[in-house]
């Protein structure tokens, strides 16, 4: 086997493992799926293939995330350049929501990334990986800074709380829609663009909601 053929085979093996792991993690949860199950489902005769190519399960999760964040960052880079120094909360919420929904739309159906993200987000041992990957994106950092500029008077504890709420909405609403599409069940919106619009509406409302003092 030539060096080029060997490299192509390694690339194909890695891609098969990543695709299979993403699907199994999305459907069953990360720690409910063993490396052996991934290797077998990916058609690998060597049940140690996952560990050989990716190391730990956390490393595998990070690689799956990076497969998608590269494409999503390109969308966000474009959107951040378009909104410039906007003082509108909606513009920055769009920069947070639409990169994922545009990416999912481009992937076609079925997809597993939204459900995979939901599994990772709810796992205490892995959720930090998702946060690290997001904050490694310069356009995401600019988006968060833009949001902060729009709401300078929001108390820090309320900002943190609403950040968490918005994050949960973005992750889990996309996962619910993805699951419905995979199952062939009706969805409230007919396409990912309109689903993103509804999600943006809700999150903008969340950020502009009144702040009630504790104890009231």
N, C-alpha and C positions, 0 to 999 in steps of 0.2 A: 504493500500500500504506500503510495506517495505521500509526502508531507502535506500537500494540499488536500488530498483525499482524506487523510487522517484528521486534519483540522476541520474539514466540512462535516465529518462524522461526529466529532466532538460537539460542534455547534448544533447539529441536528439533535443530538442526545440531550444537550442542555435545554434546548427549546421544548423538546417533548416533555421533559421533567417539569419545567416551569409551567407549561400549559396545564399539565395534568394536576400538579400540586395546587394551582390556583383553583381549578374546578373542585377538587376534593375538599380543600380547605373551605371554600365558599359553601359547599353543600353540607359538610359535617362538622366544621370547626377545626382549628389548627391542631390542637393536641389530641383530637380524636382520630387523627390520621397518622399512621406510622410511615417511616421512610420506606419500609418494605412494600406497603400498599401502593405508595406512589410509584416506586420502581416497577412493580408488576403491572400497574395500570398504564404506565408509560411504555410498556413493551420492552423493558430492560431485563435481560437474563440475569444480570448481576444485581442482587437485592441491595448491595451497598453502593449503588450508583449515585444515589442522592447525596450521601455523605461525601463521596469521592469528589463530586463536581461542585458541591455548595457548602460543605462543612456542617454547621449546626442548623437547626430548624429556623432559628432567628435569622441566620444568614440567607436562608432560602426565602423567607418572607421578605427580607429587604430587597432581594433581587427581583422578586415578583413586583413589588411596589415600583422599583426603578424602571421596569419595562413600560409602565404606564405613565409615571410622572414626567418622563422625558417628553412625551407627546402632549400631556396636559400643560406643561410649562411653556411650550411653544404657543399654545392658545392664550395663556395668561400673559405672556410677554407682549403679544399683540394687543390684548385688551388694555393692559396697563399703559402702553404707549398711547393708545387712543384716548383714554380718559384724562391723561396728563395730570394736572393739579386739581382735579375736580373736588368740589366741596359737597357733593351729593352722596349720601350714604348708599343710594341705590347703585350708583356706578361701581363702588367698591365691592358691594355684595355680589354684583354681577361677575366681577373678577374672581370671586371666590367660588361661585356656583357653576358658571357656564363651562369652564375648562373640563370639568369631569363629565358633564352631560354631553358636550360636543364630542368628547372622546368616546363615550359609550355609544352615542349615535353612529359614529364612524366605524365602530367595531361590528355593527350589525347585531343579529340575534341568533342564538343566545349568547349572552355574555355572563361573566362570573365576577368581574372585578368589583362591582359595587357590593355584592354579598361578601366577597373576600374582605373588603375594607371594613365592613360591619363586624365581621368575626375578629379581625385584628384589633379594631377599636375597643371592643368589649373585653379583650384579654389583658389583664393587668401586666403580664410579663412582656407583652408585645406592643402595647399602644404607644410606648415611647419611640419605637422605630418609626411609626407613622408621623409622629410630631417632628422627629429629627429630619425626616425626608422632606416634609413640608417646609420647614424653616431653612433648609439648605437651598431653597429656591429664592433668588433675589427678587423675582417678581411677586412672590408670595409675601416676602418681607415688606415690599413697597405697598402691597395691598393692605396689609395690617396697619401700616403707618398711615395710609390714606384714611382708613376707617377711624383711627384714633383722632386724626385732625378734624374729622367731621363732628365728633362728639366730645369736645374738650371738657365739658362740665360733668360728664358721667362719672360717678364715684368709682374708684378702682375695683371695689368688690362687686359692684353691679356690672361693670365692664367684663370682669372675669366670668361672672355667672352667665351673662348673655353670650359671651364667646362660646361657652360650653353648650348652651342651648342651641345656638346656631350650628355648631359643629355636629351635634346629634341629629338635627334636622337634615343637614346636608348628607350625612352618611346614611342614615337609616331610611329616609324617604327614597333615595336613589336605589337602595337595596330592595325596598318593597316593590318599586316599579320594575326593577330588573327581574325579581322573582315572578311577578305577575306576567311579564312578557314571556319568560321561559315556560311558564305553566299554561300560557294561552288564555289567561283570564282577563276580564276588562280592566282598564286603567282610567283614572279620572281625566287624563290628558292624552291626546292622540299621538304625541311624539315627544321626544326628549327636549326639544326647544321649548315647547309650551309647558312641559313639566318644570323646566328650569324657571320659566317666568312665574309660575305659581309659587315655587319655592322662594324665589327672590321677593315676591310680594309679602310672603309670610315673614321672612327674616327681616326685611325693612321695617315691617310693623313691630316686630319684636324689639328692634333697636330703638325705635321711637316711642315705645310704650312708656307710660308715666312711671316714675320711681316713687314708690311708697316708702316712707320712713319705717324702720323696724319698730314693731310694737303697735303699729296703727291697725 
